[in-house]
Amino acid sequence: MNFKEQPYSVVDIETTGNRMSNNRMTEICIVRMLGCEVIEKYSTLIDPESLIPDFITGLTGIDNEMVAAAPLFSEVADEIERMTRDSIFVAHNVNFDYNIIRNEFKRLGCDFKRKKLCTVRLSRELIPGMNSYSLGKLCNSLGISLENRHRAEGDTDATVTLFQRLLEIDQDGEEFTKFLNGSNKEGTFPPHLDRSLFDELPNTPGVYLFKNQAQKVIYVGKAIDIKKRVLSHFYSKTSKSYLMCQEIYHIEHIPTGNELVALLQEADLIKQYYPKFNSAQKKPRAAYQILHYKNQLGVIQFAVGLVKSYDYSIVTHYDRAHAVEQLEQLCADFNLCPRYCSFKTQTDCTSHYKLKNCKGVCKKTELVSLYNIRANQAIRSLHDQNPNYIIKQSGRTLEESCFVMVKDGEYQGFGYLDQQASIATMEDCEDFLDRKAANYHTNQIIRSYLKKYGEQNVVYDQQLASS
């Protein structure tokens, strides 16, 4: 059948919220068309069987009193099914309206399936270069009348006029056919995003940033293939993805050349921008250090403290229990005094439930100088457990390589250098280092990498000169 003789059902709905799930209809309008010709219109309020939030009433003007006497969805379902039967379901941002209606039918135990067309996506293809493809701004730019904005009938009438104009523009039906056959994958684009920004994305590892109209970062992600990963957000049917796509106006990307640096960059940028749609990695995690200092008696004292609380820290943990466990082991291995390792004891340090090997420094039966020799040995042993090394990675081009630096067991940052560059020491690497702050998430990323790949790309400080 010629696409201009095809039956269409142009639909707009109002709901109790802006999510696809747990969202109920409050109003619907359907205009049935045969090609460009309007055949029939149906419009009604619907009792959502739930309260309408104040912010929705402020947007649509529909309140709880208005829908109190309205029919339930179950009472109008047959009419909605009839009005959309054997036709193509058309709407502005079609997935939202379609999925809400489909969920309403699911509640009744019925399956609702229709072919879909989106006037946002068609408009982007057939009327390129618009500043915005939201219904209100698009109609204003095209001189299309839009009355009773955010009411089902007003928005449907405007969408009908827009749809008629799109039918006239696509004379041979080529774009309509592409969208109906699902062959135009770029039709899944967010309504406010310039497609050229997507076209510029590479199929390489890196980080991407979604920004809103005010250029504020609303999401940060990492990918092995940036372009493919970004497109997957547009295909996603979750409420979170739908809402995020409605706010995307700009995309930026940072190529990294490898997944490890992409993960580390993602963690750093999430901490920097605290994006609205990122849920993971936003919660701050306390970091603990095993630290040492000389107390008033001249004895080297050990303790577990929060990061940055002391200058003389030895090792950092992101779980206090792990830090305490390591300090207990240190105390046992070097016959240190539990009291001077800040473990709670009674008058007798041997009252500790586990540590019994104190040689008496707390009772002044051991010289402080002898005790401090073992304490310094303990400090050196901890330093030895935190080596200096780099993790070699692929660069952004064939001519460069990448490294991730870890010093004293803690992430320092990453850098890129020419494949021919001569690197003999960690200090040489620091000339190319983009220094970053370590945190719980960067620590977990590096630990996971080493667990997965072992030491195949790890080069220790003493090995650099010979590598």
N, C-alpha and C positions, 0 to 999 in steps of 0.2 A: 504493500500500500504506500502511495505517495505520502511523504511526511506531512504535507500540507492538508491531507485528508484524514490524518490520524486523529483519533480521539485523545484528548488530554484532560486531566483534572488538575487545575491550579489550586493549590491548598495553602492556607496559613492557619496556624493555631496559636493560642495563648495558653500559658501554663502557670503552674504554681512556683516555678523556679527556672533556672537556666541550665540545669543538668539533664542528661539523657535518662539517667536512672533515677528511680524514686521520685518521679516528676509526674504530675497529673494535669490533664487538660482542663481549662476553664472556658475555652471558646474555640470554635472552628468555623471556617468559611471555605466552601468548595465551589469553584466555578468550572463547570464541565464545558469543554470546547470541542469543536470539530474543525481542525486546522485553526484558522484565525477567528472563526465565528463562535461567539458565546451562545451556548445552547440552554444552560440551566445554572441556577445559583442556589446554594443551600447554606444557611448561616444559623448558628444557635450558640447560646451560652451552655455550659455543661457544669454540673455539680461535681467538683473534683473529689468529694468525700474526704477532704482535708482542708486545713486552714490555709488561706492565701496570705503570705507574708506581706508586711507593710510596704516593703520596697517594691514588690511586684504591683501592688495596688497603686503606688505612686507612679509607676511606669505605664501601666495599662489603663488605670482607672477602674479596673474590675475588683470589687471587694466581696467579702463573704456574704453580705446581705443580697447583692445582685444575683449570686448563684444559688441562694438558698432554695428558690422555687424552680430552678432550672432542672432539666432532665439529667439522669445519670448517663454515663457513657453507654452502659448496657442498653439503655432505652433508645439511643440514636445510632447504635452500631450498625444496624441493618441499612439505615439510610446512607451512612458513610460508606459502607461496602458497596451499595448500589451506585452511588455517585462516582466512585473510583473504579468500578468494575470495567475490565477490558479496555482500560485507558492507561496512558503514561502519567505517572505521578510527577507533577511539576511544583517546585517551591524554591524560594530564595534561601540558600543554605539547606538544601533538600534533606540531608541526612538527619538534621535535628527534627523536623516535622515528621518525617517518615518513621523514624525510630520511636518517637513518642506514641504515634498512632499504632505502630506495630506492637509496642509494649501494652497498650490498652487492650488490644485484641487478645494478646497472650493471657491477660488476666481473666479473660472470658473463655479461655481454652481454645481460641481460634487462631489460625495462622493467616497472617496478612502479608501478601507478596505482590508487589507491583514493579514494573520497570520504572526507573527514575530519571529525571532530568533536573539539573540545578541551574537556575537562571544566573547565579553568581558565576559559575564556571563558564556557561555559554557566553555571558557578557565579557568576561576576560578574554575569551577567544575572538569574539566577533566585534567587540568595541574596545580594542586595546587602548592603553594610555590614560585611562581615567585615574584621578587622584585617589578615589575610593570606590569600592564596589559594594558597600553597604547599601541597603535598599533606599534609605532616605537620601543619602548623598548622590547616589547614582540617578535617582529620579529627578533630583534637583538639577544635576548637570545636563540631563537629557530633556528637561522641560516636561516631565511626566507628572501629572497631578497626583498628590498623595495626601488624602484627607483621613482624619482619625488614625494617625500613626499609632502603632502598637495595639491596634484593635484588629481582630481577624479579618473583618470585611474590608476595612480601609486598606490594609496591607495587601490583601488578595486582589482587590481591584487594581492597585498600582502594579502588582506583579503580572496581572493579565495584560495590561497595556505594554509593559516591558517585554513580555513574552511575544506578543504580536509583532513588536518591532524587530525582535530577534528572528522571528520566522521570515519576515520580509527581507532582512539583511542576508540571511543564508539561503539564497535563491535556489541553489542546487541541492541543498540539504546535506552537504558534505560534513559540516561540523556536527549537526544533529545526529547523523549516522555514526560518527566517531564516538560520541558520548553514549549513545544508546547501545553500541556494541562493546563499550568499555575499552576501546582501543586508544583513547586519549587519556593516558595516565596522568598527564600534567593537569588534567581537569580537577584533581583533588586538592589544588592549591588553596591555602587560606585566602579569604576574600580580599584582604588588604595588602597582600604581598606581591611585589613586582616580580614576575616570573624570571626576568633576566638575572635577578639576584640568585635564584636557584641554579640557573644555567651555568653560572660562573663557579659553582662549587666543584671541587675536584673529587675524584674517586680514590682518595689517598687517606692515610691515617691523620687524625687531628682532632681539634676541638671546634665546636660550632656554638654560636650564641644567637638566640632569638631575642629580638628587641621589639618593644611596643612603639606606638606613634611618637612618644616623647624620647625615643632612643634609650629607654631604660631597659637593662637586661632582665628578661623575665624567665629565661631558661638557659642552662649551660649543659652541653652533652659532649661525650667523646665518641669516637667511631674509628673503626679500621677503614671504613669506606664512608667518608663524610656525606657524599651526595645520596648514597643508598640509605643511610641511617636517617637523614633529614626527611626523605620521602616517606619513610615508614611512619613518622609522626603524623603525616598528613592522611595516611591510610587508616590509622588507628581509630577505632570506634568508641574508645572510652570517653567518659565525660571530661576527664582531665585534658585529654588531647584535643577534644572539640573546643573546650573553653580557651585553651592555650592558642589554638590556631586562629580563633577570633581576634586575638590581640597581637598577632605577629604582623609587623610592618616591615621589618628589616632582618636580614641574616648576615652575620659576619662569621668568618672561619679563620682558624689558625692552624696551618699545616705543621705537623710534628715529625713526620717521617716514620714513626713507630708507635705502637700501642702504649708502651710503658710511659713515655713522656706525655701522651694524650691523657692517660689516667691521672698523672701528677698535675698536669695543667688544669684539668677539670676540677680537681680538688682545690687547687689554689684559687681558681676563678669563682667557684661557688662560695668560698670563704670571703672573697673580695666583694662580690656583688649581692650575695644572699638572695638569689632569684626567687620570684614568687612561685614558680611552678616546679622548682626542685624540692624534693622532700628529703632525700638521703643527703647525708654529709653536712646538714645545716646545724644539727644539735652539737653544741660545744662539748668536748671531752677533756676532762682534767688530765694533766700529765704530772707524773711524780718522778722525783729524782732521788737516787741514793747519793747523799752528800756527806761531807766530812769537814770538820773544823777542830781546832784545839780549844778545849774548855779551860776554865779558870785554873785547873790543876795541871794544865799542860798535857793532858791526855787527849789523844786523837779520838774524837767522838764521831760516831756515825748516826745517821738518821734518815728517815724517808720524809721528804717535804715536797710541796708543790713546786712546779717549775718556776724559775726566776725568783724564788724566795731566798736563795743563797747563791753565792758565786762559785763555791767549791763543790760542784756537782760532778759525779762520776758517770752515771748511766741514767737514762730516762726510760720510764715505763708508762704505759697508758692504762694500767690497771694497778691500783694500790696494792692489791693482794700479791701480784707478781713481784712488785718491788720489795715487799716485806719478806716474801719467800726467798728472794735472792740474798737479801741482807742476812737472813737466818743462816743460809748456807755458808755465807762468807764468815759469819761468826763461828760456825762449827769448824770450818776448814782451817782457820788460823788461830783457834783457841782465844777468840776475843771475848771480852766481858759483855754479857747481855745488857748490863746496866749502861755501859758506854756505847752500846749499839741502839740505845733508846727503847729497849724492850722493857715493859713494866715488870718489876720484880719486887719482892718484899725486901726485908733487911739483908737477907742472904741471896746473892745473885744466883746461887744454884737452885733457887726456888722456881726458876723458869721451867715451864713444862717440858722443854725439849733440850735446851742448851745447858750443859753441866760442866763445860771444860775450861772455865775461867781459871787463870793461874794466880789470881789474888791481887791484881792491881787495885781493885776496888777496896780491898782491905789493907792496902799498903804493904802487902807481903811480897809483891813483885815490883821491881823498879819501873818507873814510868818510861824510862829510856828503852828498856827491853821490850815493854809492851808496845811502844810506838814503832819499833822495828817491824814487828809482826803486822801492825796496823798499816804501815807503809807497803809491806808486801801484799796485803789484801787490796790496797788501792791500785797497785801495779797490775795485779791479776785481773781486776775489773777493766782496766784500760786495755789489757791484752785481749779481752773478750769483745772489744769494740774496735775492730781494725779499720784502717782507711782503705777505701777501694773505689773504683769506678765500674759502672756497668755499661759496656759498649752496646750501642744500638745503631740502627740504620739512620742515615741522615735524610734530609728533605730532598736531596738530589743525589745522583750517583757520585758526584765529586766531593761530597762531604760526609762526615760521620758524626755520630751523636754520642754523648756520654751522660750518665747520671752519677753524681758524686755523693758518696757517703763518707763522712769523716767522724771518727770516734763513735761509730755505730749510728750516726744520725744523718738523715737526708740534708744535703746542702743546696741542691739545685741541679740544673742540667745545662748543657752547652753544646754548641755545634762548632766543628772545626774542619779544615780542609783535610782530605784523606792523606795528603803528603806532609801534613804538619808533624814536626818532631816533638814528641812528648816524652820527657824522661822522669818527671816527678809530678806529684799531686799539685805542687805549686804552679807548674806549667799549665795544668788544666784550669786552674783558677783564673788565668788570664781570659779564658773563654766562657767562664761560668756565669749563667744567669741565676743569681742567688735567690733562693726561695725559703720560706719559713717552713719548718717541719711541724707536723701535727699528727694526731692520731690516724687520720686517713692516709696521709703519705706514708707513715710507718707501716700501715696494713698493706698498702699497695706494693711496697718493696718486699715485705715479708712474703706476700702471696706470689710475687714474681720469682723470688729465689726458691720458694717451695716447688713451683711448677717447673722451672728451668734449671735449677741447681746453679753451679758456678761456671757454666760453659761460656758466659760472656763477662764474667767478673775478672777484673785485673787488680791485684793488690798493689799498694804503693811501691813495695820493694820489687815488684815485677815489671813496673812501667818502663824502666830503663832498658830492659831486655826484650820488651814486646815490640 
